[in-house]
Amino acid sequence: MHDANANRAAQTFATLTASAVLVNPVGLHARPSVKLTQLAKGFTAKIEIALATDGPWTDAKSPVKVMRVKAPQGATLHFRIAGPDGEAALAAMLALVHDGFGEA
């Protein structure tokens, strides 16, 4: 019997990484955290953020965890993304940060 879900689960996806500088005046506070997590939840890819390339990594789909990052303006936000829509997710995350979360 052919199981499409098992085949999808067996696929491996390259981990994509990139970074962007927070340009909005107050950094990654409550409103930007919610915007980031809402955007991240629109993708099936695993999306993580960190303030350093070696982590610690935080689940970008968790508003509480993202708010705990407490990244100030000028901080570099690193992304690590893996999944079938990883490229689109990475592009969307970078665009959100570059746009200052609509606040800059």
VOPAGU-2260 file (C-alpha; in pm, 1 decimal, decimal comma):
REM VOPAGU-2260
SITE   aa  ch    i         X         Y         Z
SITE  MET   A    0       0,0       0,0       0,0
SITE  HIS   A    1     134,9     343,2     -95,7
SITE  ASP   A    2     139,6     595,6     186,9
SITE  ALA   A    3     188,2     952,8      59,4
SITE  ASN   A    4     234,6    1088,3     411,6
SITE  ALA   A    5     516,7     842,9     481,5
SITE  ASN   A    6     687,8     951,1     159,1
SITE  ARG   A    7     657,7    1319,8     252,7
SITE  ALA   A    8     790,8    1252,4     600,9
SITE  ALA   A    9    1088,4    1068,5     453,3
SITE  GLN   A   10    1188,4    1367,9     240,7
SITE  THR   A   11    1468,8    1577,8     375,7
SITE  PHE   A   12    1496,1    1947,3     317,6
SITE  ALA   A   13    1805,7    2160,6     321,0
SITE  THR   A   14    1836,5    2392,1     617,4
SITE  LEU   A   15    1838,8    2751,1     497,6
SITE  THR   A   16    2001,8    3025,7     700,2
SITE  ALA   A   17    2012,6    3402,4     671,9
SITE  SER   A   18    2021,8    3706,8     893,6
SITE  ALA   A   19    1880,2    4057,8     903,0
SITE  VAL   A   20    1936,1    4363,0    1121,0
SITE  LEU   A   21    1637,9    4486,1    1322,6
SITE  VAL   A   22    1570,2    4839,1    1197,6
SITE  ASN   A   23    1246,7    4919,7    1378,7
SITE  PRO   A   24    1294,2    5162,6    1670,6
SITE  VAL   A   25    1209,3    4926,3    1955,9
SITE  GLY   A   26    1343,6    4598,2    1816,7
SITE  LEU   A   27    1163,2    4270,2    1867,4
SITE  HIS   A   28     899,7    4369,3    2124,3
SITE  ALA   A   29     538,9    4249,7    2154,5
SITE  ARG   A   30     387,3    4373,8    1826,4
SITE  PRO   A   31     674,4    4264,5    1601,2
SITE  SER   A   32     691,4    3930,6    1783,7
SITE  VAL   A   33     325,0    3866,3    1707,9
SITE  LYS   A   34     370,2    3969,3    1343,1
SITE  LEU   A   35     668,7    3738,1    1309,3
SITE  THR   A   36     491,9    3439,9    1467,1
SITE  GLN   A   37     174,4    3493,5    1264,9
SITE  LEU   A   38     379,3    3499,4     946,0
SITE  ALA   A   39     580,7    3194,2    1051,4
SITE  LYS   A   40     264,3    2995,0    1126,2
SITE  GLY   A   41     159,5    3040,2     763,6
SITE  PHE   A   42     437,3    2803,5     654,2
SITE  THR   A   43     485,1    2432,8     714,9
SITE  ALA   A   44     863,0    2473,9     741,2
SITE  LYS   A   45    1033,4    2465,5    1079,5
SITE  ILE   A   46    1138,3    2825,8    1145,2
SITE  GLU   A   47    1378,4    2924,2    1421,2
SITE  ILE   A   48    1541,9    3251,8    1521,5
SITE  ALA   A   49    1848,7    3341,2    1727,0
SITE  LEU   A   50    2064,7    3640,3    1814,4
SITE  ALA   A   51    2384,3    3444,7    1740,0
SITE  THR   A   52    2468,1    3200,2    1462,6
SITE  ASP   A   53    2532,2    2928,1    1720,1
SITE  GLY   A   54    2202,0    2990,3    1903,6
SITE  PRO   A   55    2027,3    2935,9    2128,5
SITE  TRP   A   56    1754,4    2883,0    1867,8
SITE  THR   A   57    1392,3    2977,0    1935,9
SITE  ASP   A   58    1077,8    2842,9    1768,7
SITE  ALA   A   59     950,9    3134,9    1558,0
SITE  LYS   A   60     595,0    2999,7    1573,9
SITE  SER   A   61     571,3    3057,1    1950,4
SITE  PRO   A   62     482,2    3418,4    2041,9
SITE  VAL   A   63     591,5    3376,0    2404,0
SITE  LYS   A   64     929,5    3229,0    2306,7
SITE  VAL   A   65     987,7    3497,0    2042,2
SITE  MET   A   66     910,2    3776,5    2291,2
SITE  ARG   A   67    1166,0    3625,2    2530,3
SITE  VAL   A   68    1439,2    3687,5    2270,6
SITE  LYS   A   69    1419,7    4061,9    2355,1
SITE  ALA   A   70    1626,4    4176,7    2058,0
SITE  PRO   A   71    1690,8    4554,0    2051,2
SITE  GLN   A   72    1708,2    4779,4    1746,2
SITE  GLY   A   73    2033,4    4714,8    1562,0
SITE  ALA   A   74    2055,6    4350,1    1671,3
SITE  THR   A   75    2109,7    4087,4    1405,2
SITE  LEU   A   76    1830,7    3830,8    1390,2
SITE  HIS   A   77    1943,1    3495,7    1249,3
SITE  PHE   A   78    1700,9    3257,5    1080,2
SITE  ARG   A   79    1725,8    2879,3    1041,5
SITE  ILE   A   80    1452,0    2727,8     827,2
SITE  ALA   A   81    1385,6    2378,1     691,9
SITE  GLY   A   82    1081,9    2243,7     510,7
SITE  PRO   A   83     903,3    2216,0     179,4
SITE  ASP   A   84     825,0    2588,3     170,6
SITE  GLY   A   85    1150,5    2694,1     334,1
SITE  GLU   A   86    1264,8    2929,3      57,7
SITE  ALA   A   87     934,5    3118,3      59,3
SITE  ALA   A   88     935,2    3128,3     440,3
SITE  LEU   A   89    1288,1    3266,6     450,8
SITE  ALA   A   90    1208,9    3533,8     192,8
SITE  ALA   A   91     897,0    3637,6     385,7
SITE  MET   A   92    1079,7    3652,0     721,1
SITE  LEU   A   93    1361,0    3863,5     576,9
SITE  ALA   A   94    1115,4    4098,1     406,4
SITE  LEU   A   95     926,5    4147,8     734,2
SITE  VAL   A   96    1244,5    4238,1     922,1
SITE  HIS   A   97    1381,6    4459,4     643,6
SITE  ASP   A   98    1046,5    4643,6     640,7
SITE  GLY   A   99    1081,4    4711,6    1013,5
SITE  PHE   A  100     767,9    4506,1    1084,9
SITE  GLY   A  101     573,6    4795,6     933,0
SITE  GLU   A  102     694,7    5023,0    1214,1
SITE  ALA   A  103    1015,5    5176,8    1076,3
